Amino acid sequence: MLRLGTDIVDVGEVAASLQLFGDRYARRVFTPDELGSGHRGGVTARAATDLAERFAAKEAAVKVLAPGERGLDWRSMEVCSDQHGGCTLRLSGAAATLAHEAGIGQILLSVSSAGGLVMAVAVASAGCGPAHPVASGAGTSGAGEPAGTGPA
């Protein structure tokens, strides 16, 4: 079993949502660790790009998890940086349940950004036995920076 999800996000649209809806939008979509200190004190270009990368990764992961009518809390997926400059996807709650039910043992991520756009790819494969609630992958932004600033 193999599942694939992709997404493209315009950094400007994420920046506009942050400007228009502020913390209400940010807290509904991102975990406290994903927001980190980069979001506090206004919307910088780097913060908007970082959050757009995380959003694209989550959208790609939703396509892999295929929640259908059940829906999914965005915060049940957390995109974290790893020590190698890539990113990992930590699942909890409904996202972890969907992965388990689908027999997904691993979700790999790749995230790139350039020219104000972010692209993310999520690939899920079956594991041996029950799926694990934490799935990992690799990816960096187009500038070679980590795809996120949250703890690994």
N, C-alpha and C positions, 0 to 999 in steps of 0.2 A: 504494500500500500504506500502510495506517495501522493502528497497533496502540495499544491503550489499556490501562493498568493502574491500579488504584486500591487503596488500603489505608487502614484506620483502626486506630490503635494507642492503647491506654490507657497514658498516661504512668505510672500507678501500677504496671502490670505490668512495665514496663521498670525502674522503680526497684526493684521487688521482686527482679527477676532480678539486678540489680547488687548488691543487698544480699546475696542468697543465694549467688550464684556468683562475685561480685567480678570480678577481673581475668580469670579464666578465661573468663567469658562475654564480657566486653568485648573481649578480644583475639581471640576467635573470630569476632566479628561486625563489628568496626570496625577501620579502619586506624589506625596511630599518629597520623596527622594529624587524623583524625576525633575521636579521643579528646582530643588536645591537652592543655592544662593544666587545662581545666575539669573533667576526670574525676578528676584526682589530688587526694587529700586528702578523699575521701568522696563520698557521693552527695547533691548538693544538688538542690533542685527545678529549678533552671535547667539543671543538667547532665543530669538525667533527661529533661527536656523536649527538650533539644538532641539527645540520643541517640535518643529516641523519634521525633523528626522525621526523623532520618537513617534509622532502621530502617523507618519507613513509606515513605520514598522508595525505599529498596532493595527492599522488598516489591513496590511498584508497578512498579519496573523489572524485577524477576524475572518478573512477569506479562507484561510486554512482550517480554522476551527468550525466554520459554517454553522453559527448558532441558529439560523432560521428565525422562526417566530419568537423564540425564547429571548432573543436579545442578549446583550452582554455589557456588563459594567466595564467601561474603559480602564478603570483602575484595577481590574482583576488581571491586567497584563502590565508588567513593568519592564521597560527597556533600560538595561543597565550597561555601563561600560565595563569591559574586562581589562585586565592588566596588559593586554597585547594591542590595545587600540581598537578592538572590535566591540561588538555589543552582544549581549545575551538577553533572552526573554525569560522573565520570571512570571510564572502563572500562579494564580491563587483563585479561590472561590469558584465561580461559574466557569471561568476559562480553564482551570485545572480539571474540573468535572467533565467539560466537553472533550478535552484532550484524552482523558482516561476512557470515556465512553467510546471514542473513535479509535482507541488503540494507538494513539500517537505517542511515541516514545521520545521524540526529539523534534524541535523546531529550530532550524538554522536561519539566521538573518544575515542579510547583506544590505547596507545602506550607503548611498552616495548622494552628494549634493554638488551642484554646479549651476551657475547662471540663474540663481533664484529658484531653482527647482530641486526637489528631493525625490529620489526613487528608492523604494525598498522592495526586497524580495524575501519571502518567507517560504521555506521548504520544510515540510513535515514528513517524517518517515515512521514506520511502525517500529516499536521496540519489542524487546523480549519481555513478555509478561505485561503487567499493567504499565500504563504511561506514567512518566514521572512529572510531578507538578512544576519542575523547573526544567526548561529547555534552553539550549544555548546555541550560539552561532557566531559569525564573524562579520564585520563590516566597518568601514570607515567613511567619513565624509570625503568629498572630492578633494578637499584641501589636505587630506591625510590626517585629519584630527579625529579623535574618537567620535563615534556616532551619538554619544550621550555623555553626560557628566555625572550620572548617578553611580553609587557604589556598586562594585561587582559582587 
